[in-house]
Amino acid sequence: MRKMKVDKTQLACHAFLIIFLAIILAPLLYLTESSFATMDYGHIIISHLTLANFVELFNDSAFMMSFLNGLIICSVSVAVAVSVGTLAGYSFSRYRIKFHDSIFFTLLTTRMGPAAGFVIPFYLLLSKLGLVNTIPGMFLVYIMLILAFSVWLMRGFMENAPLLEQYAAMVDGYSEWESFKLTVLPRIYSGIGITATFCFLFLWNESLYNLILAGSAARTVTPYIFTFVGSMRVPFGKICAATLLSMIPVIILLLILGRRIVKGFALGMVR
């Protein structure tokens, strides 16, 4: 029998990927295991698995409300920002107005500064509008946080959309809006999916603005987990369980839009 030749390069690549995957998954596995653990004077007892941490969270009405607030605030903010970003990205990719590049660069500068530097301006703005500690106020802040990022990504996808097909549709009598829906929009569904996913991930894990600008009425799940830490006790198992539950919406979103995200990466997000 002929001996199969082993490709040492391929074998080394597989070994490297396995090690890399183990390093990436190790914190997640430890988090999952710890969420079912009991606590004894601050020490984790992995040998005694329990659902007490999850039961305590489901009985915590404030935690469930923060979870619901996060879903509502993040979903609405992403829907508005991606819709506006799609139209703005179309305008930046199709029209060359005066100071076109300067306007686009100025829009991106809103994401270049440190997050803490924008807290006071946001607070003063919400105070004058009477929206501090309100869900509409968090809508406004979160939309402004991701709008520039949404426009930047959607502009790249729009520049890869077929221009000649849209012109052909307009020659056939369609308006620009109708030709956009007919020829451009179906080609950028993957781009919309990947933009919405990244924006949702950013907002879902955001905590600084929500901790400062929102009270209990508009608290989302990520900053609420910080409140579990007390001066005398740190419920490590409860924190791990809450973190694991907070990952569920993101996992569901990735499962729903997984194929479009892969297709979006294949097409290239930004030219």
Secondary structure, DSSP 8 states (H G I E B T S, - for coil): -------HHHHHHHHHHHHHHHHHHHHHHHHHHHHT-EEETTEEETTS--SHHHHHHHT-HHHHHHHHHHHHHHHHHHHHHHHHHHHHHHHHHH---TTHHHHHHHHHGGGTS-GGGGHHHHHHHHHHHT-TTSHHHHHHHHHHHHHHHHHHHHHHHHHTS-HHHHHHHHHTT--HHHHIIIIIGGGGHHHHHHHHHHHHHHHHT--HHHHHH--GGG--HHHHHHTT--SS---HHHHHHHHHHHTHHHHHHHHHHHHHHHHHHHH-S--
